[in-house]
Amino acid sequence: MHAPRPLRILLSLACAWAALAVLPLNAAEPTTESDALRQKNQEIERLRRELEQAERERDQLQRDNEQLRRQQQRASSPAPTPRAAPKPVTPIADRPR
């Protein structure tokens, strides 16, 4: 079973972050390492943007789902049944003894 998209993005972001934490940050590092670091930073930013987009989509879907649920409840709720007209009451004085 695959993890949901936001979770996969978070896991990828965490792995990239861990990889960056391991890299030494020396001023004299070769250009290949600084290129790798730049690529990692770009990847992290891309993953952050994807995560934010996925969260916005999730929030919109949740709002849409809630709105549809309310519409269905309104449509499926039974209409109130009309009450029977009350019988007329005869006053006690007019009743036969």
Summary of the structure (lengths in Angstrom):
residues: 97
radius of gyration: 33.7
end to end distance: 84.3
largest distance: 118.6
contacts: 167
relative contact order: 0.09
helix: 69%
strand: 0%
